Amino acid sequence: MDGFGSDFSLGAGSGKMDTGTIMEQVKVQIAVANAQELLQRMTDKCFKKCIGKPGGTLDNSEQKCIFMFMDRYMDAWNTVSRAYNSRLQRERARI
């Protein structure tokens, strides 16, 4: 985060970065953070649900559980994301 803060202040002070560029960088960083959070949550929940006895390998039932759990989790995430984006667009249109 220190690197971003110093780049931001240098760009803003020298006038080399416009507001649009800064906003795009922030959007990209937010998207990366959201993807990391999704992956972490999915990993935690999947492990708790599917792995009964941790070991060096996964048996067939654990592999199947992980695959199906991740597939359902991603479907749910995408459904919620589409609904959220749709609502944001409606709210912006009203303004």
VENMO-V17703 format. One record per run of one state. SS is the DSSP state (helix for helix, strand for strand, loop for the rest). FROM is the first residue (numbers start at 1). LEN is the number of residues. If there is no record, write none. Layout:
ss/from/len
SS/FROM/LEN
SS/FROM/LEN
This chain:
ss/from/len
loop/1/1
helix/2/13
loop/15/4
helix/19/32
loop/51/9
helix/60/35
loop/95/1
